[in-house]
């Protein structure tokens, strides 16, 4: 990766993509009270709008990765921008919640899915040494967008009603088409390995070899693909699914996603329920957004330092755990001066772990599989994002307070952090145990009657990820 050059334009494009996708999604919570009042529905049914947007965005993330890998990242993001804009514009004419479920939920979410994961993956392809910093800058668009859009959306609602505000947001989201034009594709050495491996297969004809040697199999807009070539490429792209490290990360992400989603839906309604004004409630979202930016950039810069680069997993799980603790304390914060420190703390650590998700994923699966892996990672967000806001709304309707909802979110995020922590500690203990066995018997000799010497090798160190893979391998040498 060039670690600069046009890569900074890729960062700028990803920055704008996160503003137009994640920031706009967060600001949908500002419409929550308006939708509830206009359609006369309860918390649970109204919360489905936000959850369907998030679910569709994450559920269709592998589709965005597929289009990016096999057609073009530029085409995928432009198409996503058109779909998202169409969904928001159609939502401004909604006459029922079901209409909003389809237009604002499914259509807009699908458009965001085609833009989000491919743009993030492109940053990982252009940066290596400064990857965390590049991601910190790119992902800070979510915080900056929330900081700017939250009060703007509130003003738009007051002046043009919620219909006019959605119509204006639909025009704003068309900027995703401009972002897509910046995503110039790049071919890396890792991408060429799949081409070389495919050319070595027995079923590849000489004519295919001659045509494919002139280009990378995994480069975009290739018209010469055979069915076998496409299947082989796709299979290699998803080999990471069987990696133990990725499996643990995937389970952890399920619990983390369940815990983080409801807060962005219910922070404004909760603030209003404890006597905070509408402007102050929107200001809380702005604070959360701007501190989110600081968390993005500072954690990205810090984890690029030599002293912390090897401990990115622990930085990630620490940030997730701190957000969980913030959710546990939220029910006792019942006025604006107490909610402001909450927005500072939660926003900072939210920005921290959001920045580290693609970095940690790249450390686990490698750069060549990053686009596909991010598609799966964001796909895993889908079901928790779909279920958690309505469940939280049902708890609010049932109990008459937000306490149970916020406690469930907090415990879910803390469990996600503890799961990763225990998995890393277990791996470290196993590695230390194998090292002690190696030191004890790695040079042990067995003298045989025929004069042969047997050397017992107890472990072989894999240089790629620093884990002991093969044990008790015997090699013999005759004098």
C-alpha positions as CSV (number, residue, x, y, z in Angstrom):
1,X,0.0,0.0,0.0
2,X,1.3,3.5,-0.8
3,X,0.4,4.9,2.6
4,X,-0.3,8.3,1.1
5,X,-0.8,9.9,-2.3
6,X,-4.2,9.3,-3.7
7,X,-4.9,7.4,-0.5
8,X,-5.7,10.7,1.3
9,X,-8.4,11.3,-1.4
10,X,-9.8,7.8,-0.6
11,X,-9.8,8.9,3.1
12,X,-11.7,12.0,2.2
13,X,-14.2,10.0,0.2
14,X,-14.7,7.6,3.0
15,X,-15.1,10.5,5.4
16,X,-18.0,11.9,3.3
17,X,-19.5,8.4,3.0
18,X,-19.7,8.0,6.8
19,X,-21.3,11.4,7.0
20,X,-24.0,10.5,4.5
21,X,-24.6,7.0,5.9
22,X,-23.9,6.6,9.6
23,X,-24.5,10.3,10.6
24,X,-27.8,10.4,8.7
25,X,-28.9,7.1,10.3
26,X,-28.2,8.5,13.8
27,X,-30.2,11.6,13.0
28,X,-33.2,9.5,12.2
29,X,-33.7,9.2,16.0
30,X,-34.5,13.0,16.0
31,X,-37.6,12.1,13.9
32,X,-38.7,9.5,16.5
33,X,-41.0,11.8,18.5
34,X,-42.4,13.4,15.3
35,X,-43.2,10.0,13.8
36,X,-44.8,8.8,17.1
37,X,-46.9,11.8,17.4
38,X,-48.0,12.0,13.7
39,X,-48.9,8.3,13.3
40,X,-50.1,7.8,16.9
41,X,-48.1,4.6,17.6
42,X,-46.2,3.3,20.6
43,X,-42.4,3.1,21.2
44,X,-41.9,-0.4,19.9
45,X,-43.6,0.0,16.5
46,X,-42.0,3.4,15.9
47,X,-38.5,2.0,16.8
48,X,-38.8,-0.5,13.9
49,X,-38.0,2.4,11.5
50,X,-34.5,3.0,12.9
51,X,-33.8,-0.7,13.4
52,X,-34.8,-1.6,9.8
53,X,-32.4,1.1,8.4
54,X,-29.5,-0.3,10.5
55,X,-30.4,-3.9,9.8
56,X,-30.7,-3.4,6.0
57,X,-27.4,-1.5,6.0
58,X,-25.6,-4.3,7.7
59,X,-27.5,-7.2,6.3
60,X,-26.7,-6.2,2.7
61,X,-23.0,-5.3,3.5
62,X,-21.8,-8.6,1.8
63,X,-23.6,-7.5,-1.3
64,X,-21.7,-4.2,-1.3
65,X,-18.4,-6.1,-0.9
66,X,-19.4,-8.5,-3.7
67,X,-20.1,-5.6,-6.1
68,X,-16.9,-3.9,-5.0
69,X,-14.8,-7.0,-5.6
70,X,-16.2,-8.2,-8.8
71,X,-17.6,-5.2,-10.6
72,X,-16.3,-1.8,-9.3
73,X,-16.2,0.0,-6.0
74,X,-17.0,3.2,-7.8
75,X,-20.1,1.8,-9.5
76,X,-21.3,0.2,-6.3
77,X,-21.1,3.4,-4.2
78,X,-22.8,5.5,-6.9
79,X,-25.7,3.0,-7.2
80,X,-26.0,3.0,-3.4
81,X,-26.2,6.8,-3.4
82,X,-29.0,6.8,-5.9
83,X,-31.0,4.2,-3.9
84,X,-30.5,5.9,-0.5
85,X,-31.6,9.3,-1.9
86,X,-34.7,7.7,-3.5
87,X,-35.6,6.1,-0.2
88,X,-35.4,9.4,1.7
89,X,-37.4,11.3,-0.9
90,X,-40.1,8.6,-1.0
91,X,-40.3,8.7,2.8
92,X,-41.2,12.4,2.7
93,X,-44.6,11.3,1.1
94,X,-45.2,8.5,3.7
95,X,-48.8,8.0,4.9
96,X,-48.2,5.1,7.4
97,X,-45.4,3.5,9.4
98,X,-45.4,0.6,6.9
99,X,-44.6,3.0,4.1
100,X,-41.6,4.2,6.2
101,X,-40.5,0.7,6.9
102,X,-40.1,0.1,3.2
103,X,-38.8,3.4,1.9
104,X,-36.8,4.8,4.8
105,X,-36.0,1.3,6.2
106,X,-35.3,-1.1,3.4
107,X,-34.5,1.1,0.4
108,X,-32.4,3.7,2.2
109,X,-30.7,0.9,4.2
110,X,-29.8,-1.0,1.0
111,X,-28.3,2.1,-0.6
112,X,-26.2,2.7,2.5
113,X,-25.0,-0.9,2.4
114,X,-23.7,-0.6,-1.1
115,X,-21.6,2.4,0.0
116,X,-20.4,1.8,3.5
117,X,-18.3,-1.4,3.6
118,X,-16.6,-0.9,0.2
119,X,-15.5,2.6,1.1
120,X,-14.0,1.4,4.4
121,X,-12.3,-1.5,2.7
122,X,-10.6,0.9,0.2
123,X,-8.9,2.8,3.0
124,X,-7.4,-0.5,4.2
125,X,-6.0,-1.2,0.7
126,X,-4.3,2.2,0.5
127,X,-2.7,2.3,4.0
128,X,-0.6,-0.1,6.1
129,X,1.8,1.7,8.5
130,X,-0.7,4.5,9.1
131,X,-3.8,2.4,8.8
132,X,-5.3,3.2,12.2
133,X,-4.8,7.0,11.7
134,X,-6.3,6.8,8.3
135,X,-9.3,5.0,9.6
136,X,-9.6,7.4,12.5
137,X,-9.9,10.3,10.1
138,X,-12.3,8.5,7.8
139,X,-14.6,7.2,10.5
140,X,-14.7,10.6,12.2
141,X,-17.2,11.6,9.5
142,X,-19.8,9.9,11.6
143,X,-19.1,12.1,14.6
144,X,-18.7,15.3,12.6
145,X,-21.9,14.6,10.6
146,X,-23.8,13.9,13.8
147,X,-22.5,17.1,15.4
148,X,-23.6,19.2,12.4
149,X,-26.7,17.4,11.2
150,X,-28.4,16.9,14.6
151,X,-29.2,20.6,15.2
152,X,-29.7,21.2,11.5
153,X,-32.2,18.4,11.2
154,X,-34.1,19.8,14.3
155,X,-34.3,23.2,12.7
156,X,-35.4,21.7,9.4
157,X,-38.2,19.9,11.2
158,X,-39.3,23.1,13.0
159,X,-39.4,25.1,9.8
160,X,-40.4,22.5,7.1
161,X,-42.0,19.7,9.2
162,X,-40.6,16.2,9.1
163,X,-41.6,15.7,5.5
164,X,-39.5,18.7,4.3
165,X,-36.6,17.6,6.4
166,X,-36.6,14.1,4.8
167,X,-36.8,15.6,1.3
168,X,-33.8,17.9,2.0
169,X,-31.8,14.9,3.4
170,X,-32.6,13.0,0.3
171,X,-30.9,15.7,-1.8
172,X,-27.9,15.8,0.6
173,X,-27.4,12.0,0.4
174,X,-26.9,12.3,-3.4
175,X,-23.3,13.4,-2.5
176,X,-22.5,9.7,-2.2
177,X,-22.3,9.6,-6.0
178,X,-19.5,12.2,-5.8
179,X,-17.7,10.1,-3.1
180,X,-17.9,7.0,-5.4
181,X,-16.1,8.8,-8.2
182,X,-13.1,9.3,-5.9
183,X,-12.6,5.5,-5.2
184,X,-9.8,4.8,-7.7
185,X,-9.1,1.0,-7.7
186,X,-5.7,-0.3,-6.7
187,X,-4.0,-3.7,-7.3
188,X,-1.8,-5.0,-4.5
189,X,0.6,-7.9,-4.4
190,X,-1.8,-9.9,-2.2
191,X,-4.5,-9.6,-4.9
192,X,-2.1,-11.2,-7.4
193,X,-1.5,-14.3,-5.3
194,X,-5.0,-15.6,-6.0
195,X,-4.4,-15.1,-9.7
196,X,-1.1,-17.1,-9.5
197,X,-2.8,-19.9,-7.5
198,X,-5.6,-20.1,-10.0
199,X,-3.3,-20.3,-13.0
200,X,-1.6,-23.3,-11.4
201,X,-4.8,-25.4,-11.3
202,X,-5.1,-28.3,-13.7
203,X,-8.5,-27.4,-15.1
204,X,-7.3,-24.0,-16.5
205,X,-6.8,-24.1,-20.2
206,X,-3.8,-22.6,-22.0
207,X,-6.0,-19.9,-23.6
208,X,-7.4,-18.8,-20.2
209,X,-3.8,-18.7,-18.8
210,X,-2.7,-16.5,-21.7
211,X,-5.6,-14.1,-21.3
212,X,-5.5,-13.9,-17.5
213,X,-1.8,-13.5,-17.2
214,X,-2.2,-10.0,-18.7
215,X,-4.4,-8.9,-15.7
216,X,-5.2,-9.6,-12.1
217,X,-8.1,-12.1,-11.6
218,X,-9.5,-10.0,-8.8
219,X,-9.3,-6.6,-10.5
220,X,-12.6,-4.9,-11.4
221,X,-14.5,-4.9,-14.7
222,X,-13.0,-8.2,-16.0
223,X,-15.1,-9.7,-18.8
224,X,-13.0,-12.9,-19.4
225,X,-13.9,-14.7,-16.2
226,X,-14.9,-18.3,-16.4
227,X,-17.3,-19.9,-14.0
228,X,-14.4,-21.9,-12.4
229,X,-12.4,-18.8,-12.0
230,X,-15.2,-16.9,-10.3
231,X,-15.9,-19.8,-7.9
232,X,-12.2,-20.2,-7.1
233,X,-11.8,-16.5,-6.4
234,X,-14.9,-16.4,-4.2
235,X,-13.8,-19.4,-2.2
236,X,-10.4,-17.9,-1.5
237,X,-12.0,-14.6,-0.4
238,X,-14.0,-16.3,2.4
239,X,-11.3,-18.7,3.7
240,X,-11.1,-16.5,6.9
241,X,-14.6,-17.7,8.1
242,X,-13.0,-20.8,9.6
243,X,-10.2,-18.9,11.4
244,X,-10.7,-19.3,15.3
245,X,-9.7,-15.7,15.8
246,X,-12.4,-14.4,13.4
247,X,-15.0,-16.7,14.9
248,X,-14.4,-15.2,18.4
249,X,-14.5,-11.7,17.0
250,X,-17.7,-12.4,15.2
251,X,-19.5,-13.6,18.3
252,X,-18.2,-10.6,20.3
253,X,-19.5,-8.2,17.6
254,X,-23.0,-9.7,17.9
255,X,-23.3,-8.7,21.6
256,X,-21.6,-5.3,21.0
257,X,-24.0,-4.4,18.2
258,X,-27.0,-5.3,20.3
259,X,-25.8,-3.0,23.1
260,X,-24.8,0.1,21.1
261,X,-27.8,0.5,18.8
262,X,-30.7,1.4,21.2
263,X,-28.9,4.3,22.8
264,X,-28.8,6.3,19.6
265,X,-32.6,5.7,19.2
266,X,-33.6,6.5,22.8
267,X,-31.1,9.1,24.0
268,X,-33.3,12.0,22.8
269,X,-36.6,10.5,24.0
270,X,-35.1,9.7,27.3
271,X,-33.7,13.2,27.7
272,X,-37.2,14.6,26.9
273,X,-38.8,12.3,29.5
274,X,-36.6,13.7,32.3
275,X,-37.5,17.3,31.5
276,X,-34.8,18.3,29.0
277,X,-35.9,20.7,26.2
278,X,-35.9,19.7,22.5
279,X,-32.9,21.9,21.7
280,X,-30.9,20.6,24.7
281,X,-31.8,17.0,23.7
282,X,-30.5,17.6,20.1
283,X,-27.4,19.3,21.6
284,X,-26.7,16.1,23.5
285,X,-26.5,14.3,20.2
286,X,-24.2,17.0,18.9
287,X,-21.9,16.6,21.9
288,X,-21.8,12.9,21.4
289,X,-21.0,13.4,17.7
290,X,-18.1,15.9,18.2
291,X,-16.5,13.8,21.0
292,X,-16.9,10.8,18.7
293,X,-14.5,12.6,16.3
294,X,-11.9,13.0,19.0
295,X,-12.2,9.3,19.9
296,X,-11.8,8.4,16.2
297,X,-8.7,10.4,15.6
298,X,-6.9,10.1,19.0
299,X,-7.4,6.3,19.3
300,X,-6.4,5.9,15.6
301,X,-3.2,7.9,16.2
302,X,-2.4,6.2,19.6
303,X,-2.8,2.6,18.3
304,X,-0.5,3.4,15.4
305,X,2.3,4.0,18.0
306,X,4.8,1.3,18.4
307,X,4.0,0.7,22.1
308,X,0.3,0.1,21.4
309,X,0.3,-1.4,17.9
310,X,0.6,-4.9,19.2
311,X,-2.2,-4.3,21.7
312,X,-5.0,-3.1,19.4
313,X,-7.3,-5.9,20.5
314,X,-7.1,-4.9,24.1
315,X,-7.6,-1.2,23.2
316,X,-10.8,-2.2,21.3
317,X,-12.2,-4.4,24.1
318,X,-11.4,-1.6,26.6
319,X,-13.4,0.9,24.6
320,X,-16.4,-1.4,24.2
321,X,-16.3,-2.2,28.0
322,X,-16.3,1.5,28.9
323,X,-19.3,2.2,26.7
324,X,-21.1,-0.6,28.5
325,X,-20.4,0.9,31.8
326,X,-21.7,4.3,30.6
327,X,-25.0,2.6,29.7
328,X,-25.3,1.1,33.1
329,X,-25.0,4.5,34.8
330,X,-27.4,6.3,32.4
331,X,-30.7,5.6,34.3
332,X,-29.4,7.6,37.3
333,X,-28.6,10.7,35.1
334,X,-31.9,12.6,35.1
335,X,-31.0,16.2,34.2
336,X,-29.1,18.0,31.5
337,X,-25.9,18.8,33.5
338,X,-25.5,15.1,34.3
339,X,-26.3,13.9,30.7
340,X,-23.6,16.2,29.2
341,X,-20.7,14.2,30.8
342,X,-22.4,11.0,29.7
343,X,-22.4,12.2,26.1
344,X,-18.7,13.1,26.4
345,X,-17.7,9.7,27.7
346,X,-19.9,7.5,25.6
347,X,-19.1,9.5,22.5
348,X,-15.4,9.2,23.0
349,X,-15.3,5.5,23.4
350,X,-17.8,4.9,20.7
351,X,-15.5,6.7,18.3
352,X,-12.6,4.6,19.6
353,X,-14.0,1.2,19.0
354,X,-15.7,2.1,15.7
355,X,-12.3,3.2,14.4
356,X,-10.7,-0.1,15.6
357,X,-13.3,-2.5,14.1
358,X,-11.7,-2.5,10.6
359,X,-8.2,-2.3,12.0
360,X,-8.7,-5.3,14.3
361,X,-10.5,-7.2,11.4
362,X,-7.5,-6.5,9.1
363,X,-5.1,-7.8,11.8
364,X,-7.1,-11.0,12.0
365,X,-7.7,-11.8,8.3
366,X,-5.1,-9.8,6.4
367,X,-5.5,-7.0,3.8
368,X,-6.3,-9.2,0.8
369,X,-9.5,-10.5,2.5
370,X,-10.4,-7.2,4.2
371,X,-13.3,-6.2,1.9
372,X,-15.1,-9.6,2.2
373,X,-14.3,-9.7,6.0
374,X,-15.8,-6.3,6.6
375,X,-18.9,-7.3,4.6
376,X,-19.3,-10.3,7.0
377,X,-18.5,-8.1,10.1
378,X,-21.1,-5.5,9.2
379,X,-23.5,-8.3,8.2
380,X,-23.3,-9.6,11.8
381,X,-24.5,-6.2,13.0
382,X,-27.8,-6.7,11.1
383,X,-29.8,-8.9,13.5
384,X,-28.9,-7.1,16.7
385,X,-29.6,-3.8,15.0
386,X,-33.0,-5.1,13.9
387,X,-34.0,-6.6,17.2
388,X,-32.5,-4.4,19.9
389,X,-34.4,-1.1,19.4
390,X,-37.9,-2.8,19.3
391,X,-36.9,-4.9,22.3
392,X,-35.8,-1.8,24.2
393,X,-39.1,-0.1,23.2
394,X,-41.1,-3.0,24.4
395,X,-39.3,-2.8,27.8
396,X,-40.1,0.9,28.0
397,X,-43.8,0.3,27.2
398,X,-43.9,-2.6,29.7
399,X,-42.0,-1.2,32.6
400,X,-42.8,2.5,32.1
401,X,-39.1,3.5,32.3
402,X,-35.8,3.3,30.4
403,X,-33.9,1.5,33.1
404,X,-34.3,-2.1,32.0
405,X,-33.4,-1.1,28.4
406,X,-30.2,0.7,29.2
407,X,-29.1,-2.0,31.7
408,X,-29.5,-4.7,29.1
409,X,-27.5,-2.7,26.6
410,X,-24.7,-2.1,29.1
411,X,-24.4,-5.8,30.2
412,X,-24.4,-6.9,26.5
413,X,-21.5,-4.6,25.6
414,X,-19.5,-5.6,28.8
415,X,-20.1,-9.3,27.9
416,X,-18.7,-8.6,24.4
417,X,-15.6,-7.1,25.9
418,X,-15.1,-9.9,28.4
419,X,-15.5,-12.6,25.7
420,X,-12.7,-11.1,23.7
421,X,-10.5,-10.6,26.8
422,X,-10.9,-14.2,27.9
423,X,-10.2,-15.5,24.4
424,X,-7.0,-13.5,24.2
425,X,-5.9,-14.6,27.6
426,X,-6.6,-18.2,26.8
427,X,-4.5,-17.9,23.7
428,X,-1.6,-16.3,25.6
429,X,-1.7,-19.0,28.3
430,X,-1.7,-21.7,25.7
431,X,1.2,-20.1,23.9
432,X,3.2,-19.8,27.1
433,X,2.5,-23.5,28.0
434,X,3.8,-24.6,24.6
435,X,6.9,-22.4,24.9
436,X,7.7,-24.0,28.3
437,X,7.3,-27.5,26.7
438,X,9.5,-26.5,23.9
439,X,12.3,-25.3,26.2
440,X,12.1,-28.5,28.2
441,X,12.2,-31.2,25.5
442,X,12.9,-29.6,22.1
443,X,16.5,-30.9,22.0
444,X,15.9,-34.3,23.6
445,X,17.8,-37.1,21.9
446,X,16.9,-40.8,21.7
447,X,19.8,-43.2,20.9
448,X,18.6,-46.1,18.9
449,X,20.4,-49.5,18.7
450,X,21.2,-49.0,15.0
451,X,23.0,-45.8,15.7
452,X,20.2,-43.5,14.5
453,X,19.4,-40.3,16.4
454,X,15.8,-39.1,16.8
455,X,15.1,-35.4,17.5
456,X,11.7,-34.6,19.0
457,X,10.4,-31.3,17.9
458,X,7.5,-30.2,20.0
459,X,6.3,-27.1,18.4
460,X,6.6,-25.1,15.2
461,X,6.2,-21.3,15.2
462,X,4.1,-19.9,12.5
463,X,5.7,-16.5,11.6
464,X,2.5,-15.0,10.2
465,X,0.4,-14.7,13.4
466,X,2.8,-15.8,16.1
467,X,0.9,-18.9,17.2
468,X,2.1,-22.4,17.7
469,X,0.3,-24.6,15.2
470,X,2.1,-27.9,14.8
471,X,3.1,-30.0,17.8
472,X,5.1,-33.3,18.3
473,X,6.7,-33.6,14.9
474,X,9.5,-36.1,14.7
475,X,12.4,-36.0,12.2
476,X,15.1,-38.6,11.9
477,X,18.7,-38.4,10.6
478,X,21.0,-41.4,10.0
479,X,24.7,-41.1,10.8
